[in-house]
Amino acid sequence: MQERPNLLKAAIAAGRPCVGLWCSLASALTTEVVAGSGAGWLLIDGEHSPNDLRSVMAQLQVLGGFTSEPVVRLPSDDPTLIKQAMDIGARSLMIPNVRSADQARAIVAAMNYAPRGFRGFSVAHRANAFGRIAGYHANARAQQLLVAQIECETGLANAAEIAAVDGVDVLFVGPGDLSTNMGAMGNPAAEHVQKAISAVRVAAAKAGKASGILAPVKADADRYLADGFTMVAVGSDLGLLARGADALIASFNR
Ligand SMILES: O=C(O)C(=O)C[C@H](O)[C@@H](O)CO
């Protein structure tokens, strides 16, 4: 048995845009519903959603039947959480608020077995199909993807060095946090924030890496894709459900 190819990593390596959706409802059922859209990747949010290892695993299990690449966002860069997430089968990780190259190197080390890193070794787990994927431990890095979020001015200032770290694949802008930390709370459209967002893309590109962003407004997503962002989340399960329900009810209340 072989590990299934990481189609998101392949798209990123080829410089092909890959559109995704944000799964915030911590539900295997809603994530399975969203996966039917054919999105290139699905973010399973462990930072701002009530996800835990079991709910993340349940979502990974339902996604096993789809081509969408699950990207698991952890609440921090804690190496224990990285180990646990990878052992249940998360090989594409998004880590919030990465601020320095040293921090990025520590995250890469936590994701990899010795001698490259210090990921704890377990002979069989969900990640290697319970021991059925031959050579998993030696080859795991081939299908790994690390998405480092740039969400504050320190990360912005160090974006080039973070992008240059071997093992970092994507610089991903957190538009809400970045704008808030730049004095424009929740407003990534602010001119100085837009310049910062472009600077992240440029820093990634100069290091030969990809860039990404969450852009739930289509006009923004179209613009970011046209500018060269390739990993773009264009909506969320929460937003689609809440705003869709609001609009539907409002349409009968006029
Ligand atoms: O800073 C941001 O914006 C993100 O990282 C995305 C949010 O955390 C996401 O939950 C949507 O609000």
The ligand as a Tripos MOL2 file, in Angstrom:
@<TRIPOS>MOLECULE
LIG
   12    11     1     0     0
SMALL
NO_CHARGES

@<TRIPOS>ATOM
      1 O1         -6.5010   35.9140   10.6640 O.co2     1 LIG1
      2 C1         -7.3810   35.3950    9.9550 C.2       1 LIG1
      3 O2         -8.2900   36.0100    9.3550 O.co2     1 LIG1
      4 C2         -7.3350   33.9140    9.8120 C.2       1 LIG1
      5 O3         -6.3380   33.2930   10.1170 O.2       1 LIG1
      6 C3         -8.6180   33.2430    9.4030 C.3       1 LIG1
      7 C4         -9.5820   33.2200   10.5680 C.3       1 LIG1
      8 O4         -8.9480   32.6750   11.7240 O.3       1 LIG1
      9 C5        -10.7830   32.3650   10.1990 C.3       1 LIG1
     10 O5        -11.2520   31.6900   11.3270 O.3       1 LIG1
     11 C6        -11.9070   33.1880    9.6300 C.3       1 LIG1
     12 O6        -12.2890   34.1690   10.5240 O.3       1 LIG1
@<TRIPOS>BOND
     1     1     2 2
     2     2     3 1
     3     2     4 1
     4     4     5 2
     5     4     6 1
     6     6     7 1
     7     7     8 1
     8     7     9 1
     9     9    10 1
    10     9    11 1
    11    11    12 1
@<TRIPOS>SUBSTRUCTURE
     1 LIG1         1 GROUP 0 **** ****
